[in-house]
Amino acid sequence: MNFASDTAAPAHPKVLEQLAAANSGPAVSYGADGWTLQAEAMLSDLFEFNLRASFVSSGTASNALALSLLCPPTGGIICHEQAHINCDERGAPEFFSHGARLMPLTGLHGRIKAQVLQQKLQETDESFVHATPPKALSISNLTESGCCYTPEQTTSLAQMAKTAGLGVHMDGARLVNAMAFLKARPADLTCKAGVDVLSLGFTKAGAMGAEAVILFGSNADMFDDFEARRKRAGHMPPKQRFVAAQVVALLQNNLWLELAEHANTMAQKLRDGLLEQGICILHPVEGNEVFARLSADQTSQLRDGGAAFYSWPDGSARLVTNWSTKHSEISSALALL
Ligand SMILES: Cc1ncc(COP(=O)(O)O)c(C=O)c1O
């Protein structure tokens, strides 16, 4: 019963098969290999948009390097107060941007509220040299509370940000779970909604360690700059084919979507079982995360019975499902309560 994180899940067998295939002989180094080209072409087809894609092996590198493109050292990055970039990346966005400041905003279920963003943007006075002007907006889909931004919600925030001259970044570490929940096309959730640069997660979806950074439309002009930053940051693996091959494996036949649908279904099953026992669920379950308010006794019953999960800063238990979660894991956990 492992509900600790989708990063605790094993890699999908198809990913391992593709890695074995990529290991069949020599390949060009540093991203000029066939696997990288194939992964980028598959992403272009998927998003139905002109794009450039690059690959790194952690979400933190993906977010921090992406944001360094959109925000100068003297600018600010607006994000949700619970955003991974604000709470869990040990200053990497500030480090890679050479000093940009994070500007956290509030909002229910991890979503930035349009009115709160508007107010923040209105407060900005570019002519006042002493204050930091926001230069980028970063939103996470799924949010850190496991909720989705719909295409309309993203469009509305992105339009406000763009009108104020900000670039728009999306942390899509779990975008495929949002795609599965909303039954939405990836383009509608991202580029068509105004996202300039996307950090797209594959690790939580079933990869061993692979994340894509996608520059949409005219942002693709910054690709060479991105690659220079990636190299300088030490995130350009010489055998990059092994990162890209994982992306190819998960995109083939839309495997990642199928896996995300399973993870989401498992989360819904868990939520329903907890609700039946009268347990309060803190956020709508719109992906693969369930935040449950457990008593101290219930927490011990689960832990002592062998269920792994984290206690969240808001006092809830965060229960994360993944592509490999079994129905029996859910029923065993519910039986413990
Ligand atoms: C919303 C979000 N963004 C990004 C990441 C990726 O972080 P990393 O791969 O560096 O652990 C995570 C990981 O938990 C996450 O939850």
The ligand as an SDF file (V2000), in Angstrom:
LIG
                    3D

 16 16  0  0  0  0  0  0  0  0999 V2000
    3.9360   19.9500   -8.8920 C   0  0  0  0  0  0  0  0  0  0  0  0
    5.3180   19.3850   -8.9910 C   0  0  0  0  0  0  0  0  0  0  0  0
    6.1980   19.9680   -9.8250 N   0  0  0  0  0  0  0  0  0  0  0  0
    7.4160   19.4520  -10.0090 C   0  0  0  0  0  0  0  0  0  0  0  0
    7.8160   18.3110   -9.3340 C   0  0  0  0  0  0  0  0  0  0  0  0
    9.1150   17.6650   -9.7150 C   0  0  0  0  0  0  0  0  0  0  0  0
   10.1030   17.6780   -8.8320 O   0  0  0  0  0  0  0  0  0  0  0  0
   11.3840   16.7180   -8.8730 P   0  0  0  0  0  0  0  0  0  0  0  0
   11.3110   15.8100  -10.0700 O   0  0  0  0  0  0  0  0  0  0  0  0
   12.5380   17.6330   -8.9640 O   0  0  0  0  0  0  0  0  0  0  0  0
   11.3030   15.9870   -7.5940 O   0  0  0  0  0  0  0  0  0  0  0  0
    6.9720   17.7160   -8.4040 C   0  0  0  0  0  0  0  0  0  0  0  0
    7.4170   16.5400   -7.6230 C   0  0  0  0  0  0  0  0  0  0  0  0
    6.8780   16.1270   -6.6760 O   0  0  0  0  0  0  0  0  0  0  0  0
    5.6740   18.2590   -8.2300 C   0  0  0  0  0  0  0  0  0  0  0  0
    4.8040   17.6990   -7.4000 O   0  0  0  0  0  0  0  0  0  0  0  0
  1  2  1  0
  2  3  1  0
  2 15  2  0
  3  4  2  0
  4  5  1  0
  5  6  1  0
  5 12  2  0
  6  7  1  0
  7  8  1  0
  8  9  2  0
  8 10  1  0
  8 11  1  0
 12 13  1  0
 12 15  1  0
 13 14  2  0
 15 16  1  0
M  END
$$$$
